[in-house]
Amino acid sequence: MFEAAVTVTMTVSSVLLFCYWFRYTCRLILSAATSQDFATGVAHAHRLCYQEAQLGLQHPATDLDRLKDMLDHDYATLARLLKQAEGTQDGIERRMLAVHYRLATVWYRSCRTISASAARMALEEMSMVVAHFANSLGEAAASPAAA
């Protein structure tokens, strides 16, 4: 009985620590800034709406489902462009952020009717991932190797 309790405690602790590490690492990746903002140019060139969604999150009367749809559209567009772009690699960071985006989407769906503030936080996380992907695409396009 004692061994089972210890095993369950260690397993639960390990899962919780992994979740904490994963979230912390994703936040660290998203907070890293480049010397130049490439995301704005990519947003204009590909008619992305994530900047509008980020502004909409600041207003309490905004339709959150509409913002989520905008972010999903931008995410799909950028994922397709990043897959096709030369000079970008499908590295561990991009895969982690893709999982992070999907988890934020699940979190948004599960809490949008319960807590508007939690739903806004999930959308903010999603918009940060989209902005990071836009910046990565612009950075790859501006690099000398892509020219």
C-alpha positions as CSV (number, residue, x, y, z in Angstrom):
1,M,0.0,0.0,0.0
2,F,2.8,2.4,0.9
3,E,4.7,1.7,-2.3
4,A,1.6,2.4,-4.4
5,A,1.0,5.7,-2.6
6,V,4.7,6.7,-3.2
7,T,4.4,5.7,-6.9
8,V,1.3,7.7,-7.5
9,T,2.7,10.7,-5.7
10,M,5.9,10.5,-7.7
11,T,4.0,10.1,-11.0
12,V,1.7,13.0,-10.3
13,S,4.6,15.2,-9.2
14,S,6.5,14.3,-12.4
15,V,3.6,15.1,-14.6
16,L,3.0,18.4,-12.9
17,L,6.7,19.3,-13.1
18,F,6.7,18.4,-16.8
19,C,3.7,20.6,-17.4
20,Y,5.3,23.5,-15.5
21,W,8.5,23.1,-17.5
22,F,6.7,22.9,-20.8
23,R,4.7,26.1,-20.1
24,Y,7.7,28.0,-18.8
25,T,9.8,27.0,-21.8
26,C,7.0,28.1,-24.2
27,R,6.7,31.5,-22.4
28,L,10.4,31.9,-22.6
29,I,10.5,31.2,-26.3
30,L,7.6,33.7,-26.8
31,S,9.3,36.4,-24.7
32,A,12.5,36.3,-26.7
33,A,12.7,39.4,-28.9
34,T,14.5,39.8,-32.1
35,S,16.5,42.9,-33.0
36,Q,14.0,43.8,-35.7
37,D,10.2,43.4,-35.9
38,F,9.5,41.2,-38.9
39,A,6.0,40.3,-37.8
40,T,4.3,43.5,-38.9
41,G,5.5,43.2,-42.5
42,V,4.4,39.6,-42.7
43,A,1.0,40.5,-41.2
44,H,0.5,43.2,-43.9
45,A,1.8,41.1,-46.7
46,H,-0.4,38.1,-45.9
47,R,-3.4,40.0,-44.5
48,L,-3.1,38.5,-41.1
49,C,-5.5,39.7,-38.3
50,Y,-3.6,38.7,-35.2
51,Q,-2.7,42.3,-34.4
52,E,-6.4,43.3,-34.6
53,A,-7.2,40.4,-32.3
54,Q,-4.6,41.5,-29.8
55,L,-6.2,45.0,-29.8
56,G,-9.7,43.4,-29.5
57,L,-8.6,41.5,-26.4
58,Q,-8.2,44.9,-24.6
59,H,-11.9,45.7,-25.0
60,P,-14.3,43.9,-22.6
61,A,-17.2,43.9,-25.1
62,T,-15.3,42.1,-27.8
63,D,-16.7,38.8,-29.3
64,L,-14.1,36.3,-28.2
65,D,-15.2,33.6,-30.6
66,R,-14.6,35.9,-33.5
67,L,-11.1,36.7,-32.2
68,K,-10.4,33.0,-31.9
69,D,-11.5,32.4,-35.4
70,M,-9.2,35.2,-36.6
71,L,-6.3,33.6,-34.7
72,D,-7.0,30.1,-36.0
73,H,-7.1,31.4,-39.6
74,D,-3.8,33.3,-39.1
75,Y,-2.2,30.3,-37.4
76,A,-3.2,28.0,-40.3
77,T,-1.9,30.4,-42.8
78,L,1.5,30.8,-41.1
79,A,1.9,27.1,-40.4
80,R,1.4,26.5,-44.2
81,L,3.8,29.3,-45.1
82,L,6.5,28.2,-42.6
83,K,6.3,24.6,-43.9
84,Q,6.8,25.9,-47.5
85,A,9.5,28.6,-46.7
86,E,13.1,28.0,-47.3
87,G,15.4,28.9,-44.4
88,T,13.0,27.8,-41.7
89,Q,13.3,24.5,-39.9
90,D,10.6,22.6,-38.2
91,G,12.6,22.5,-35.0
92,I,11.6,21.5,-31.5
93,E,10.7,25.1,-30.6
94,R,8.1,25.4,-33.4
95,R,6.6,22.0,-32.5
96,M,6.4,23.0,-28.8
97,L,4.7,26.2,-29.7
98,A,2.3,24.3,-32.0
99,V,1.4,22.1,-29.1
100,H,1.1,25.1,-26.8
101,Y,-1.3,26.8,-29.3
102,R,-3.5,23.6,-29.4
103,L,-3.5,23.4,-25.6
104,A,-4.5,27.1,-25.4
105,T,-7.3,26.4,-27.8
106,V,-8.5,23.5,-25.6
107,W,-8.3,25.8,-22.6
108,Y,-10.2,28.5,-24.4
109,R,-13.0,26.1,-25.4
110,S,-13.3,24.7,-21.9
111,C,-13.4,28.0,-20.0
112,R,-15.1,30.5,-22.4
113,T,-18.5,30.1,-20.8
114,I,-17.2,29.9,-17.3
115,S,-14.6,32.7,-17.1
116,A,-14.2,35.4,-19.7
117,S,-10.8,36.5,-18.2
118,A,-9.4,32.9,-18.5
119,A,-10.7,32.8,-22.1
120,R,-9.0,36.1,-22.8
121,M,-5.7,34.8,-21.3
122,A,-5.9,31.7,-23.6
123,L,-6.5,33.9,-26.6
124,E,-3.6,36.1,-25.6
125,E,-1.3,33.1,-25.5
126,M,-2.6,32.0,-28.9
127,S,-1.9,35.5,-30.3
128,M,1.6,35.4,-29.0
129,V,2.3,32.1,-30.8
130,V,0.9,33.6,-34.0
131,A,3.0,36.7,-33.6
132,H,6.1,34.6,-33.0
133,F,5.4,32.5,-36.1
134,A,4.9,35.6,-38.2
135,N,8.2,37.0,-36.9
136,S,10.0,33.7,-37.7
137,L,8.6,33.8,-41.2
138,G,9.7,37.4,-41.8
139,E,13.1,36.7,-40.3
140,A,13.6,33.8,-42.6
141,A,12.5,35.8,-45.6
142,A,14.9,38.6,-44.7
143,S,17.9,36.4,-44.1
144,P,20.6,36.5,-46.8
145,A,20.3,32.7,-47.2
146,A,16.7,33.1,-48.4
147,A,17.6,35.7,-51.0
